[in-house]
Amino acid sequence: MILVSMLGFILIIIGLWGMLTQKNIIKMIIGFSIIDTGIHLVIVSIGYLKDRTAPILDAAVEKATAVERVVDPVPSALVLTAIVIGLAVTALMLVYAVQMYKHKKSLQINDFEELKW
């Protein structure tokens, strides 16, 4: 799981680089999505415990020893929720990008002076 954690951190850095250095709005949105995926990988890798099974109580896992034999389901549930939220945020950003393109006929962030403070 260390490899997955490292891959997650690499994706976070690549996505952050993409968001901070690119001037195209679509590329910035892609950078956000890459960061989102990297965070998911890090959370899943943190929640993974070696030699444990899914948190489903059935004949394979006795109730008395379930605490020592199953994985904590909270990180997986958080990642599933984060995937849905990330998808919604990405869709919202793409809608804004389309509307900005319709208004200015450009996706370069430098063409939107009125959005800067």
N, CA, C and O of each residue as an XYZ file, in Angstrom:
468
protein
N       0.807     -1.190      0.000
C       0.000      0.000      0.000
C       0.854      1.260      0.000
O       0.353      2.351     -0.273
N       2.136      1.117      0.303
C       3.012      2.286      0.245
C       3.114      2.785     -1.189
O       3.157      3.991     -1.433
N       3.152      1.846     -2.140
C       3.212      2.217     -3.553
C       1.971      3.002     -3.963
O       2.068      3.985     -4.697
N       0.810      2.569     -3.490
C      -0.438      3.281     -3.818
C      -0.439      4.667     -3.187
O      -0.880      5.636     -3.806
N       0.055      4.762     -1.958
C       0.137      6.077     -1.305
C       1.064      7.005     -2.074
O       0.752      8.177     -2.284
N       2.213      6.467     -2.493
C       3.158      7.293     -3.260
C       2.539      7.730     -4.581
O       2.692      8.881     -4.988
N       1.837      6.813     -5.254
C       1.157      7.157     -6.497
C       0.113      8.245     -6.259
O      -0.033      9.160     -7.069
N      -0.609      8.144     -5.151
C      -1.594      9.172     -4.806
C      -0.945     10.530     -4.595
O      -1.448     11.543     -5.083
N       0.170     10.559     -3.871
C       0.851     11.837     -3.646
C       1.421     12.398     -4.945
O       1.411     13.612     -5.150
N       1.920     11.525     -5.829
C       2.418     11.985     -7.136
C       1.274     12.593     -7.952
O       1.449     13.628     -8.595
N       0.106     11.948     -7.926
C      -1.042     12.499     -8.648
C      -1.462     13.848     -8.061
O      -1.825     14.765     -8.799
N      -1.412     13.964     -6.749
C      -1.762     15.248     -6.122
C      -0.803     16.340     -6.583
O      -1.233     17.449     -6.901
N       0.485     16.036     -6.621
C       1.473     17.035     -7.049
C       1.285     17.387     -8.523
O       1.345     18.560     -8.890
N       1.055     16.378     -9.373
C       0.837     16.643    -10.800
C      -0.421     17.497    -11.002
O      -0.412     18.444    -11.788
N      -1.490     17.161    -10.295
C      -2.722     17.937    -10.416
C      -2.556     19.362     -9.916
O      -3.073     20.303    -10.518
N      -1.831     19.520     -8.812
C      -1.583     20.861     -8.284
C      -0.749     21.673     -9.268
O      -1.016     22.853     -9.495
N       0.263     21.032     -9.849
C       1.070     21.705    -10.873
C       0.187     22.124    -12.048
O       0.310     23.239    -12.555
N      -0.694     21.238    -12.473
C      -1.581     21.553    -13.597
C      -2.518     22.700    -13.292
O      -2.785     23.530    -14.160
N      -3.024     22.759    -12.068
C      -3.943     23.841    -11.723
C      -3.243     25.172    -11.596
O      -3.817     26.210    -11.928
N      -1.999     25.160    -11.117
C      -1.305     26.424    -10.853
C      -0.549     26.973    -12.055
O      -0.319     28.180    -12.124
N      -0.160     26.137    -12.992
C       0.678     26.615    -14.096
C      -0.064     26.774    -15.411
O       0.401     27.499    -16.291
N      -1.190     26.125    -15.566
C      -1.898     26.189    -16.844
C      -2.818     27.411    -16.893
O      -3.387     27.814    -15.879
N      -2.951     27.981    -18.064
C      -3.819     29.147    -18.254
C      -5.155     28.763    -18.879
O      -6.090     29.564    -18.874
N      -5.256     27.560    -19.411
C      -6.491     27.087    -20.015
C      -7.411     26.540    -18.922
O      -6.981     25.759    -18.073
N      -8.656     26.949    -18.949
C      -9.588     26.568    -17.880
C      -9.855     25.062    -17.891
O      -9.984     24.455    -16.828
N      -9.938     24.458    -19.062
C     -10.176     23.009    -19.127
C      -8.996     22.247    -18.517
O      -9.196     21.249    -17.825
N      -7.785     22.706    -18.766
C      -6.610     22.052    -18.181
C      -6.591     22.209    -16.667
O      -6.133     21.318    -15.952
N      -7.086     23.340    -16.181
C      -7.175     23.538    -14.728
C      -8.197     22.577    -14.123
O      -7.988     22.052    -13.030
N      -9.292     22.352    -14.827
C     -10.310     21.413    -14.347
C      -9.753     19.985    -14.351
O     -10.020     19.204    -13.438
N      -8.986     19.659    -15.378
C      -8.348     18.330    -15.420
C      -7.384     18.184    -14.243
O      -7.307     17.117    -13.634
N      -6.651     19.245    -13.920
C      -5.750     19.214    -12.761
C      -6.504     18.966    -11.469
O      -6.040     18.218    -10.609
N      -7.668     19.592    -11.326
C      -8.503     19.352    -10.141
C      -8.920     17.889    -10.058
O      -8.886     17.286     -8.985
N      -9.315     17.323    -11.195
C      -9.750     15.921    -11.198
C      -8.597     14.985    -10.839
O      -8.800     13.972    -10.169
N      -7.383     15.329    -11.288
C      -6.220     14.508    -10.947
C      -5.931     14.593     -9.450
O      -5.626     13.580     -8.821
N      -6.024     15.791     -8.878
C      -5.849     15.932     -7.424
C      -6.896     15.106     -6.684
O      -6.586     14.425     -5.706
N      -8.121     15.173     -7.155
C      -9.220     14.430     -6.522
C      -8.923     12.929     -6.514
O      -9.105     12.261     -5.496
N      -8.469     12.410     -7.643
C      -8.141     10.984     -7.731
C      -6.973     10.630     -6.810
O      -6.988      9.581     -6.167
N      -5.971     11.494     -6.744
C      -4.831     11.243     -5.856
C      -5.244     11.185     -4.397
O      -4.764     10.338     -3.644
N      -6.130     12.082     -3.998
C      -6.614     12.076     -2.610
C      -7.378     10.782     -2.317
O      -7.258     10.215     -1.231
N      -8.155     10.326     -3.284
C      -8.887      9.066     -3.080
C      -7.919      7.905     -2.868
O      -8.125      7.070     -1.987
N      -6.872      7.855     -3.673
C      -5.893      6.771     -3.533
C      -5.213      6.813     -2.171
O      -4.996      5.771     -1.552
N      -4.877      8.010     -1.702
C      -4.213      8.122     -0.394
C      -5.149      7.670      0.721
O      -4.723      6.951      1.624
N      -6.405      8.074      0.676
C      -7.343      7.683      1.725
C      -7.562      6.173      1.724
O      -7.591      5.553      2.787
N      -7.717      5.576      0.542
C      -7.920      4.119      0.481
C      -6.682      3.392      0.987
O      -6.801      2.391      1.694
N      -5.497      3.880      0.635
C      -4.277      3.205      1.091
C      -4.093      3.330      2.594
O      -3.546      2.427      3.227
N      -4.543      4.434      3.172
C      -4.451      4.579      4.629
C      -5.419      3.620      5.318
O      -5.096      3.062      6.367
N      -6.592      3.425      4.744
C      -7.596      2.568      5.361
C      -7.353      1.085      5.182
O      -7.985      0.265      5.849
N      -6.434      0.728      4.281
C      -6.167     -0.691      4.031
C      -5.376     -1.307      5.181
O      -4.410     -0.714      5.662
N      -5.780     -2.478      5.615
C      -5.053     -3.217      6.639
C      -4.763     -4.606      6.088
O      -5.672     -5.300      5.632
N      -3.515     -5.004      6.130
C      -3.092     -6.268      5.545
C      -3.694     -7.449      6.300
O      -3.862     -7.400      7.519
N      -4.013     -8.499      5.571
C      -4.557     -9.767      6.094
C      -5.914     -9.606      6.760
O      -6.274    -10.392      7.636
N      -6.659     -8.608      6.359
C      -8.020     -8.456      6.883
C      -8.997     -8.567      5.727
O      -8.614     -8.459      4.562
N     -10.242     -8.780      6.055
C     -11.265     -9.005      5.037
C     -12.282     -7.877      5.027
O     -12.228     -6.969      5.857
N     -13.204     -7.943      4.086
C     -14.245     -6.923      3.976
C     -15.138     -6.949      5.217
O     -15.311     -8.004      5.828
N     -15.700     -5.815      5.592
C     -16.518     -5.762      6.814
C     -17.923     -6.317      6.605
O     -18.917     -5.607      6.761
N     -17.983     -7.573      6.255
C     -19.266     -8.262      6.068
C     -19.288     -9.437      7.029
O     -18.449    -10.334      6.947
N     -20.239     -9.430      7.929
C     -20.339    -10.507      8.907
C     -21.143    -11.651      8.296
O     -22.346    -11.530      8.069
N     -20.457    -12.760      8.035
C     -21.117    -13.955      7.511
C     -20.423    -15.169      8.116
O     -19.795    -15.059      9.168
N     -20.528    -16.309      7.473
C     -19.942    -17.529      8.023
C     -18.415    -17.473      8.048
O     -17.799    -18.163      8.860
N     -17.799    -16.693      7.206
C     -16.337    -16.622      7.155
C     -15.747    -15.830      8.316
O     -14.586    -16.035      8.671
N     -16.525    -14.928      8.915
C     -16.040    -14.095     10.013
C     -16.950    -14.298     11.214
O     -18.158    -14.072     11.146
N     -16.351    -14.724     12.305
C     -17.131    -14.884     13.529
C     -17.338    -13.525     14.179
O     -16.470    -12.655     14.111
N     -18.485    -13.351     14.803
C     -18.798    -12.068     15.422
C     -17.843    -11.740     16.564
O     -17.543    -10.569     16.796
N     -17.366    -12.742     17.274
C     -16.483    -12.492     18.416
C     -15.125    -11.963     17.984
O     -14.516    -11.171     18.703
N     -14.644    -12.383     16.831
C     -13.321    -11.939     16.361
C     -13.414    -10.955     15.201
O     -12.411    -10.686     14.540
N     -14.576    -10.427     14.950
C     -14.758     -9.556     13.787
C     -13.914     -8.278     13.878
O     -13.442     -7.771     12.860
N     -13.728     -7.762     15.091
C     -12.968     -6.517     15.243
C     -11.529     -6.687     14.776
O     -10.953     -5.762     14.204
N     -10.941     -7.857     15.013
C      -9.550     -8.089     14.615
C      -9.414     -8.572     13.180
O      -8.306     -8.579     12.644
N     -10.512     -8.978     12.539
C     -10.404     -9.608     11.221
C     -10.938     -8.776     10.057
O     -10.681     -9.116      8.902
N     -11.666     -7.707     10.324
C     -12.244     -6.936      9.219
C     -11.586     -5.562      9.120
O     -10.994     -5.055     10.072
N     -11.714     -4.996      7.951
C     -11.171     -3.665      7.669
C     -12.191     -2.619      8.098
O     -13.397     -2.853      8.027
N     -11.705     -1.470      8.542
C     -12.585     -0.366      8.906
C     -13.271      0.156      7.634
O     -12.585      0.551      6.691
N     -14.602      0.163      7.593
C     -15.291      0.596      6.369
C     -15.382      2.107      6.199
O     -15.806      2.578      5.144
N     -14.998      2.869      7.203
C     -15.162      4.326      7.125
C     -14.339      4.951      5.993
O     -14.891      5.761      5.247
N     -13.038      4.620      5.820
C     -12.298      5.230      4.696
C     -12.904      4.906      3.338
O     -12.939      5.770      2.461
N     -13.375      3.699      3.150
C     -14.002      3.346      1.869
C     -15.286      4.130      1.656
O     -15.563      4.585      0.546
N     -16.066      4.289      2.710
C     -17.302      5.068      2.593
C     -16.994      6.533      2.308
O     -17.693      7.179      1.527
N     -15.944      7.057      2.943
C     -15.555      8.445      2.675
C     -15.132      8.629      1.226
O     -15.473      9.630      0.596
N     -14.383      7.656      0.698
C     -13.924      7.765     -0.693
C     -15.107      7.689     -1.654
O     -15.147      8.424     -2.641
N     -16.060      6.818     -1.380
C     -17.237      6.754     -2.251
C     -17.993      8.080     -2.239
O     -18.445      8.553     -3.281
N     -18.125      8.667     -1.073
C     -18.784      9.973     -0.990
C     -17.966     11.042     -1.711
O     -18.519     11.895     -2.405
N     -16.642     10.989     -1.540
C     -15.775     11.978     -2.193
C     -15.800     11.837     -3.708
O     -15.680     12.833     -4.421
N     -15.953     10.622     -4.208
C     -16.044     10.423     -5.666
C     -17.285     11.115     -6.206
O     -17.227     11.786     -7.236
N     -18.396     10.957     -5.522
C     -19.646     11.577     -5.971
C     -19.534     13.101     -5.903
O     -19.930     13.796     -6.839
N     -18.999     13.616     -4.803
C     -18.854     15.065     -4.661
C     -17.881     15.610     -5.703
O     -18.131     16.656     -6.301
N     -16.765     14.899     -5.921
C     -15.794     15.330     -6.928
C     -16.381     15.352     -8.326
O     -16.096     16.253     -9.116
N     -17.201     14.360     -8.629
C     -17.861     14.331     -9.934
C     -18.807     15.516    -10.089
O     -18.851     16.140    -11.149
N     -19.558     15.827     -9.045
C     -20.481     16.960     -9.106
C     -19.731     18.278     -9.254
O     -20.138     19.143    -10.029
N     -18.635     18.435     -8.512
C     -17.852     19.672     -8.604
C     -17.229     19.809     -9.991
O     -17.207     20.903    -10.555
N     -16.725     18.709    -10.541
C     -16.149     18.749    -11.886
C     -17.208     19.109    -12.917
O     -16.948     19.909    -13.816
N     -18.391     18.531    -12.799
C     -19.473     18.867    -13.731
C     -19.846     20.343    -13.625
O     -20.083     20.998    -14.640
N     -19.897     20.867    -12.409
C     -20.216     22.282    -12.217
C     -19.136     23.176    -12.828
O     -19.451     24.188    -13.454
N     -17.873     22.810    -12.649
C     -16.783     23.593    -13.235
C     -16.849     23.551    -14.757
O     -16.586     24.562    -15.408
N     -17.194     22.404    -15.338
C     -17.306     22.311    -16.791
C     -18.469     23.163    -17.311
O     -18.364     23.774    -18.374
N     -19.562     23.204    -16.572
C     -20.685     24.062    -16.970
C     -20.261     25.528    -16.954
O     -20.595     26.280    -17.870
N     -19.526     25.941    -15.918
C     -19.018     27.315    -15.874
C     -18.064     27.577    -17.032
O     -18.092     28.652    -17.631
N     -17.221     26.599    -17.349
C     -16.272     26.781    -18.465
C     -17.015     26.946    -19.779
O     -16.639     27.785    -20.598
N     -18.050     26.170    -19.992
C     -18.838     26.300    -21.230
C     -19.508     27.665    -21.292
O     -19.518     28.307    -22.342
N     -20.063     28.109    -20.177
C     -20.709     29.423    -20.157
C     -19.705     30.542    -20.377
O     -20.005     31.516    -21.068
N     -18.521     30.415    -19.799
C     -17.483     31.422    -20.008
C     -17.031     31.426    -21.462
O     -16.759     32.488    -22.021
N     -16.946     30.258    -22.076
C     -16.562     30.192    -23.480
C     -17.639     30.826    -24.362
O     -17.317     31.519    -25.327
N     -18.901     30.598    -24.043
C     -19.974     31.211    -24.828
C     -19.938     32.734    -24.720
O     -20.282     33.432    -25.674
N     -19.527     33.249    -23.570
C     -19.516     34.688    -23.352
C     -18.306     35.364    -23.998
O     -18.452     36.416    -24.620
N     -17.114     34.780    -23.861
C     -15.881     35.413    -24.333
C     -15.239     34.728    -25.532
O     -14.298     35.271    -26.111
N     -15.719     33.554    -25.918
C     -15.134     32.764    -27.010
C     -13.665     32.432    -26.743
O     -12.857     32.371    -27.670
N     -13.330     32.221    -25.486
C     -11.963     31.874    -25.115
C     -11.991     31.082    -23.816
O     -12.879     31.264    -22.983
N     -11.017     30.207    -23.654
C     -10.875     29.458    -22.403
C      -9.585     29.828    -21.674
O      -9.220     29.189    -20.687
N      -8.896     30.860    -22.162
C      -7.677     31.319    -21.505
C      -8.049     32.204    -20.317
O      -8.851     33.127    -20.458
N      -7.478     31.929    -19.163
C      -7.844     32.640    -17.938
C      -7.456     34.111    -18.017
O      -8.057     34.931    -17.322
N      -6.469     34.476    -18.842
C      -6.036     35.869    -18.954
C      -7.075     36.739    -19.673
O      -7.034     37.964    -19.566
N      -7.997     36.117    -20.399
C      -9.029     36.878    -21.108
C     -10.180     37.286    -20.201
O     -11.080     38.004    -20.638
N     -10.170     36.851    -18.965
C     -11.263     37.150    -18.040
C     -10.751     38.107    -16.965
O     -10.530     37.715    -15.819
N     -10.570     39.353    -17.353
C     -10.040     40.361    -16.427
C     -11.057     40.721    -15.343
O     -10.664     41.065    -14.228
N     -12.342     40.649    -15.643
C     -13.348     41.077    -14.676
C     -13.458     40.102    -13.502
O     -14.058     40.442    -12.482
N     -12.891     38.897    -13.624
C     -12.948     37.931    -12.539
C     -11.793     38.087    -11.555
O     -11.764     37.424    -10.518
N     -10.844     38.961    -11.879
C      -9.688     39.140    -10.981
C      -9.949     40.272    -10.018
O     -10.648     41.229    -10.352
N      -9.401     40.175     -8.843
C      -9.541     41.255     -7.873
C      -8.245     41.974     -7.675
O      -8.176     42.918     -6.888
